[in-house]
Amino acid sequence: MLLDPDMSEEHYVEDCQVCCNPIQVFFKMGENGVVHFEAVRLQ
């Protein structure tokens, strides 16, 4: 999964590359990289 380092915080849904099920993604970037990352399978 690729994250855009220009975004300080992002929340979106994308399909899994393996099983095609939707995944809710949230991440937060800090000065030194990713501070928080969360991925939850949606049903």
C-alpha positions as CSV (number, residue, x, y, z in Angstrom):
1,M,0.0,0.0,0.0
2,L,1.4,3.4,-1.0
3,L,0.9,6.4,1.1
4,D,1.2,10.0,-0.1
5,P,3.8,11.8,2.2
6,D,2.4,15.2,1.1
7,M,-0.8,14.5,3.0
8,S,-0.5,15.1,6.7
9,E,-3.6,13.0,7.4
10,E,-5.9,11.0,5.1
11,H,-8.9,8.7,5.5
12,Y,-10.2,6.7,2.5
13,V,-11.5,3.3,1.3
14,E,-9.7,1.1,-1.2
15,D,-10.1,-2.5,-2.5
16,C,-7.6,-5.1,-1.3
17,Q,-5.2,-6.1,-4.1
18,V,-5.5,-9.8,-3.2
19,C,-9.2,-10.4,-2.3
20,C,-10.9,-7.3,-3.7
21,N,-12.8,-6.6,-0.4
22,P,-13.0,-3.0,0.7
23,I,-10.5,-1.7,3.3
24,Q,-10.9,1.5,5.3
25,V,-7.5,3.2,5.6
26,F,-6.4,6.0,7.9
27,F,-3.0,7.4,8.3
28,K,-1.3,10.4,9.9
29,M,2.2,11.7,8.9
30,G,4.6,13.6,11.1
31,E,8.0,15.2,10.4
32,N,9.8,11.9,10.4
33,G,7.3,9.7,8.6
34,V,4.1,7.8,9.5
35,V,2.9,8.5,13.0
36,H,-0.3,6.4,12.9
37,F,-1.6,3.8,10.4
38,E,-4.8,1.9,10.6
39,A,-6.5,-0.5,8.1
40,V,-9.8,-2.1,8.8
41,R,-11.6,-4.6,6.6
42,L,-15.2,-3.5,5.8
43,Q,-18.0,-6.0,5.3
